[in-house]
């Protein structure tokens, strides 16, 4: 009887251990699938995202230049220009921080048919909400990390004058600038069927 009980306990432990291994394998497979999906999307949509980022950045620089000229002349910035600038900046955030695991939906191209356009707008807004959520989470994590670092510095013993001078004399190495992507021009093969190129913020780019 005792032998049977021990055997059952051993079998339960072995089964639990094997189930844990199986769960780890499933998670590893899911991670691999997600990484592969993100890699495919990154390659597939790199060209159109790069082109749209360049267009938006040029539009933002143009508007910022116009607003700066208006300030130099003592003129009040037109509300329409400020609204368009905010719109372009939000579109740029959409392009730059687009979710890696999602199929890219252009922020500059619209559908010709009203029904298709309604679907496109709804999907674009869903994705824009994901971008905003991701940015908010990153900001919260950054703020928490900065708070923890500040608290750690406050608790750290004060350095002696010699240690402070030594630390101050250590040269700072500036990180090299990130290389720019190769310039790509738009290609009709990237355009979804039934779409035309229009500006999301309409005129001004």
Secondary structure, 3 states (H helix, E strand, C coil): CHHHHHHHHHHHHHHHHHHHHHHHHHHHHHHHHHHHHHHHHHHHHHHHHHHHHHHHHHHHHHHHHHHHHHHHCCCCCCHHHHHHHHHHHHHHHHHHCCCCCCCCCCCCEEECCHHHHHHHHHHHHHHHHHHHHHHHHHHHHHHHHHHHHHHHHHHCCCCCHHHHHHHHCCCCCCCCCCCCCCCCCCCHHHCCCCEEECCCCCCCC
